[in-house]
Amino acid sequence: MRAAGALRARLVLRAAAAGLLTASLFGCANTAAPAGEVAGGGLNVAAKTNPRDPWEGWNRAIFAFNEGLDDLVLRPVATVYRDVVPQFMRTGVSNVFNNFADAWGAVNSLLQGKPEAAVTDVMRFAVNSSFGILGLLDIATEAGMEPSREDFGQTLGRWGLGAGPYLVLPLLGPSSLRDTAALPADVYASPTAVVDGETAEWGLRTLNIVNRRANLLGATKVLDDIALDKYSFVRDAYLARRRSLVYDGDPPALPEDDTGEPAGATMR
Amino acid sequence: MLLKRILTVLGLSAAVLAAPALRAQGAPDEFIRTVSGEVIDAVKADKAIQAGDTKRINALVDEKVMPHVNFQRMTSSAVGRFWRQATPEQQKRLQDEFKVLLVRTYSGALTQVKDHKVQLRPLRAKPEDTEVVVRTEVRGGGEPIQLDYRLEKADGGWKIYDVNVLGVWLVEQYRSSFAQEIGAKGIDGLIASLAEKNKSAAASKS
């Protein structure tokens, strides 16, 4: 019990420290981007530099790498996993990881000044960890306790830090400068924090990735059918979704410039 | 949590108070509830749709959904400032191809409908508003899915002109990739890309 308390205290401290650090490092990131510099005037001018994606060349290369890896390894493995492992076990795996996300979500809700959500998350964690057999069952949701699923990237966003440039990470996929900076804190607060040894940690990480990929098998099939350019489709969806999450599903309208297109620099 | 509940109740009662005035034209959130209820019921009652019968799905969409969508507005705002530079013929083709693309996406989602329910979230709109956002959550199986609609009041009642899935507005989502295509290949290039996408997706499905 005391260990858990100490862990939580350490998490909070770490999160706060990381927050200050990233705020000072990247505080300029969202102010530096020029306002509304999407494509010039006429038809012939291509939207060459998207203000939200200044590192597009690099990002596209990593995206292609990730896609290749997905084709070769991740998707086949996830498909086999989905076909071999029964649904209830896969749900159990998702639940255990989500249970940790609830504990970490409680910390982040608190950091975002949302005590009600934090209390709900703590209760979810308590109920699912005990009656839900260490998080295997998600009893809390059935009891009407909704998860808030806050992560540290959202906390930084809530604190006013813009998303900064879009960034594609090897293996991990779409991110932003802000969310990447928040990543160490999120990883630190995952189930890997409570197991001993490298092998167990990597085992858990692999399981998490494969399980998540399996859950997304349907979605990525749809993606191939509806995106004209998969790279920019994923990018725009990621940025919009993250912005929505920062504002708990209800973001303020983006200011539109005279061309009727959202200005890039105000993206959160 | 308590606060949330109080707020919800407040929101609900506000909606109830506002209801009589709204009901004259039909309240926008009731309109969404009716339309989505009809679609879900139709899917549940139809084994062919659940099995992914494209013809039946398209028929359902054409009958139950499309009459309530302002598709011209949807396409023109996705195309953005280039819309005015397009000829009427180009505008029509853009609209047709975009529609095929979206209906296909929507059809895919429809086959997944099982024990889903649409729950309205409190409406924040004044009775005299002619453009409103109706926020809903789709529940059943896993986490609730955020599904919001932008509605405009037209002569014949409410019409949908944008949809938000999980925090992503459809029109905004397509706006930048459309601009990218038009920038590189012009309006005809965008039409060609859409047509090609539709053709290859149709081929991979059958």
Interface residues (C-beta under 8 A of the other chain):
Chain A: V38 A39 L43 N44 V45 A46 A47 K48 N50 E116 V119 T120 T141 M145 E146 P147 G218 V222 D224 D225 I226 A227 L228 D229 S232 F233 D236 A237 A240 R241 R243 S244 L245 G249 D250 P251 T259 G260 E261 P262
Chain B: M1 L2 L3 K4 S77 G80 R81 F82 Q85 L101 L102 R104 T105 G108 A109 Q112 R135 E143 P144 Q146 L166 G167 V168 W169 E172 Q173 R175 S176 S177 F178 A179 Q180 E181 I182 G183 A184 G186 I187 S193 L194 K197 A201 S204
